[in-house]
Structures are given as C-alpha cells and as structure tokens.
Amino acid sequence: MKLTLNVFELASAAGFTCDIDPALVSTISNMYTDKTSVDEEYKLTFLLLVYIGVSLPSQALDPNSIYSRAHGGHNNNIHCLAVAINQLAAAMFASQSQNIEQQLKEFLLLASATLLQLGQNVERVEVKNRDSVYLLLHMIVEQSPFLSLDMLERCFPYVLLRNSYREVYKSCVLLQADA
C-alpha cells in the first residue's frame, strides 16, 4: 500500500487523477493520535459508513432531493455524496491498510438494504423522492473505482434503477410540458 500511495502521489503531482487521493490519506494519517488503536480507528471509519448508508433513505423526505435532468444532479446536491463517499472511504481505509474494495462492498450491501426497505414503505410522503435517491446509489457505484455495476446488481435489483430513471425522466418531461 505504501508503494501504491507513493506512485499515486507522483501521479497526482503530475496532474493525473488517482483512485486514492494521497494528500487525503496523508492528512487522515496525521490525524491519528497515539491514544487510539488501529482497531478503534477502523471501527470509527466503518461506523461512519454505516451512518451514511442508514441515513440515505432520509434523503427521500427532503423535497429538494429530486433529481434534475437539466442539471444532471439533485437539487440539494446530494449527488456530491457519491464522490465524497468514494474518496473518503478510500483514503480512510488506505491509511489503515484495509481492503478498500471489501469495505465498500459491505457499505453497498448496507445502503442497498436500507433503500430496499424504503421501497416497501407504502406512505406516499416518505417515498416521494425514492427514485431520485435510488439514482444516488447508482452514482456512488458509477463513480467508484472499487465497485462495479455487477456488485450493485447482486444486492439491488437493476429493474428498480431502470424504473427510477424512467420515473425521474418522465417527471422532467411533465414539468417541461407544464411550463
């Protein structure tokens, strides 16, 4: 991992994009104190991802979580979470010498399960922006160098993503027709 980070640091200095941000890894590594163990840091990192995964369905309650086709993102910028989750998870787990792909797979399983529970809710108020939040899960996988669409389909049915894209784009067409 140390050699990989050195190569990424050179590539980053040359202006290339890297799967793991070496500056972020260095900053996170410097934040560790002597009082915390590696196991404790791992638990805190994983708990952060659990919190994010469990809180994704709450974004469906926010009326600004609607996906805007014209802007290519969500009105409240939750699409930025995809980049943040991937970059922070990669940097935190790299600084702890953990398997990044395995940890992000576990996050994907958890996030998928919580979003699937959102789909079982019959109250229309809580599922208003469900389709837009499903697209966020797809964005997380698309922007990750460690996750693939095959991994996503193992834990989240592709038919839900397809229907979500259709519903979001259909609502965009309806809004344009009303204007």
C-alpha positions as CSV (number, residue, x, y, z in Angstrom):
1,M,0.0,0.0,0.0
2,K,2.9,2.4,0.8
3,L,4.4,1.9,-2.7
4,T,1.0,2.4,-4.3
5,L,0.5,5.6,-2.4
6,N,3.9,6.8,-3.4
7,V,3.1,6.2,-7.1
8,F,-0.3,7.9,-6.6
9,E,1.5,10.9,-5.1
10,L,3.8,11.2,-8.1
11,A,0.9,10.8,-10.5
12,S,-1.1,13.4,-8.6
13,A,1.8,15.8,-8.6
14,A,1.9,15.3,-12.4
15,G,-1.8,16.2,-12.7
16,F,-3.2,12.7,-13.1
17,T,-6.3,11.6,-11.3
18,C,-5.9,8.7,-8.9
19,D,-8.1,6.1,-7.3
20,I,-6.9,7.1,-3.9
21,D,-6.1,10.7,-3.1
22,P,-2.6,10.6,-1.5
23,A,-2.9,14.1,0.1
24,L,-6.2,13.0,1.8
25,V,-4.6,9.8,3.0
26,S,-1.6,11.7,4.4
27,T,-4.0,14.2,6.1
28,I,-6.1,11.4,7.7
29,S,-3.0,9.5,8.8
30,N,-1.6,12.6,10.5
31,M,-4.9,13.0,12.4
32,Y,-4.4,9.7,14.3
33,T,-3.1,10.0,17.8
34,D,-1.1,7.6,19.9
35,K,-4.1,7.1,22.2
36,T,-6.2,5.4,19.5
37,S,-5.6,2.0,18.3
38,V,-5.8,0.9,14.7
39,D,-8.8,-1.3,15.5
40,E,-10.6,1.7,17.1
41,E,-9.9,3.8,14.0
42,Y,-11.2,1.0,11.8
43,K,-14.4,0.8,13.9
44,L,-15.0,4.5,13.7
45,T,-14.4,4.6,10.0
46,F,-16.8,1.7,9.4
47,L,-19.4,3.3,11.8
48,L,-19.2,6.5,9.7
49,L,-20.0,4.4,6.6
50,V,-22.9,2.7,8.4
51,Y,-24.3,6.0,9.4
52,I,-24.2,7.3,5.8
53,G,-25.7,4.1,4.5
54,V,-28.5,4.1,7.0
55,S,-29.2,7.8,6.5
56,L,-29.6,7.6,2.7
57,P,-33.4,6.9,2.9
58,S,-33.9,10.0,4.9
59,Q,-32.9,12.0,1.8
60,A,-36.2,10.8,0.2
61,L,-38.1,13.0,2.7
62,D,-36.3,16.2,1.6
63,P,-38.3,17.9,-1.2
64,N,-35.0,19.2,-2.7
65,S,-33.7,15.6,-3.2
66,I,-35.4,15.5,-6.6
67,Y,-33.1,14.6,-9.5
68,S,-33.0,17.4,-12.1
69,R,-32.3,16.1,-15.6
70,A,-31.5,19.5,-16.8
71,H,-28.7,20.0,-14.2
72,G,-27.6,16.3,-14.2
73,G,-27.9,16.2,-10.4
74,H,-30.1,16.6,-7.4
75,N,-31.4,20.0,-6.4
76,N,-29.9,19.8,-3.0
77,N,-26.5,18.5,-4.3
78,I,-26.7,15.1,-2.7
79,H,-25.1,13.7,-5.8
80,C,-21.9,15.1,-4.4
81,L,-22.1,12.4,-1.7
82,A,-21.1,9.9,-4.4
83,V,-17.7,11.5,-4.8
84,A,-17.3,12.2,-1.0
85,I,-18.1,8.6,0.0
86,N,-15.7,7.1,-2.5
87,Q,-12.9,9.5,-1.8
88,L,-13.2,9.5,2.0
89,A,-13.7,5.7,2.3
90,A,-10.7,5.0,0.0
91,A,-8.5,7.4,1.9
92,M,-9.6,6.3,5.4
93,F,-9.2,2.6,4.7
94,A,-6.0,3.1,2.8
95,S,-4.5,4.9,5.8
96,Q,-5.5,1.9,7.9
97,S,-4.1,-0.6,5.3
98,Q,-7.6,-2.2,4.9
99,N,-9.1,-3.8,1.8
100,I,-10.9,-0.8,0.3
101,E,-13.0,-2.9,-2.2
102,Q,-14.2,-5.2,0.5
103,Q,-15.2,-2.4,2.9
104,L,-17.1,-0.5,0.1
105,K,-18.9,-3.8,-0.8
106,E,-20.1,-4.0,2.7
107,F,-21.2,-0.4,2.6
108,L,-23.0,-1.1,-0.7
109,L,-24.8,-4.1,0.9
110,L,-26.0,-2.0,3.8
111,A,-27.0,1.0,1.7
112,S,-28.9,-1.2,-0.7
113,A,-30.8,-3.0,2.1
114,T,-31.9,0.3,3.7
115,L,-33.0,1.7,0.4
116,L,-34.9,-1.5,-0.4
117,Q,-36.7,-1.1,2.9
118,L,-37.7,2.4,1.7
119,G,-39.4,0.8,-1.3
120,Q,-41.6,-1.3,1.0
121,N,-43.0,1.8,2.7
122,V,-46.5,2.5,1.4
123,E,-46.8,6.0,2.8
124,R,-46.5,8.3,-0.2
125,V,-45.0,11.2,1.8
126,E,-41.9,9.1,2.7
127,V,-41.3,7.7,-0.8
128,K,-41.8,10.9,-2.8
129,N,-38.2,11.2,-3.9
130,R,-37.4,7.5,-3.6
131,D,-36.5,7.2,-7.3
132,S,-34.0,10.1,-7.0
133,V,-32.3,8.5,-4.0
134,Y,-32.0,5.2,-5.9
135,L,-30.1,7.1,-8.6
136,L,-27.7,8.4,-5.9
137,L,-26.8,4.7,-5.1
138,H,-26.2,4.2,-8.8
139,M,-24.0,7.3,-8.9
140,I,-21.9,6.0,-5.9
141,V,-21.2,2.8,-7.8
142,E,-20.5,4.5,-11.1
143,Q,-18.0,6.9,-9.6
144,S,-16.2,4.3,-7.6
145,P,-13.0,2.7,-8.9
146,F,-13.6,-0.1,-6.4
147,L,-17.2,-1.0,-7.1
148,S,-18.9,-2.3,-10.2
149,L,-22.4,-2.5,-11.6
150,D,-22.2,-6.3,-11.2
151,M,-21.7,-5.8,-7.4
152,L,-24.6,-3.4,-7.3
153,E,-26.9,-5.8,-9.1
154,R,-26.1,-8.6,-6.7
155,C,-27.7,-6.5,-3.8
156,F,-30.0,-4.1,-5.6
157,P,-32.3,-5.1,-8.5
158,Y,-31.4,-3.3,-11.7
159,V,-35.1,-3.1,-12.6
160,L,-35.5,-0.6,-9.7
161,L,-32.8,1.6,-11.2
162,R,-34.3,1.4,-14.6
163,N,-37.7,2.3,-13.3
164,S,-36.3,5.1,-11.3
165,Y,-34.6,6.6,-14.3
166,R,-37.8,6.3,-16.3
167,E,-39.8,8.0,-13.5
168,V,-37.3,10.8,-13.0
169,Y,-37.1,11.5,-16.7
170,K,-40.9,11.2,-17.1
171,S,-41.4,13.8,-14.4
172,C,-38.9,16.1,-16.0
173,V,-40.8,15.9,-19.3
174,L,-44.1,16.6,-17.5
175,L,-42.6,19.6,-15.8
176,Q,-41.3,21.0,-19.1
177,A,-44.7,20.4,-20.7
178,D,-46.4,22.4,-17.9
179,A,-44.0,25.3,-18.3
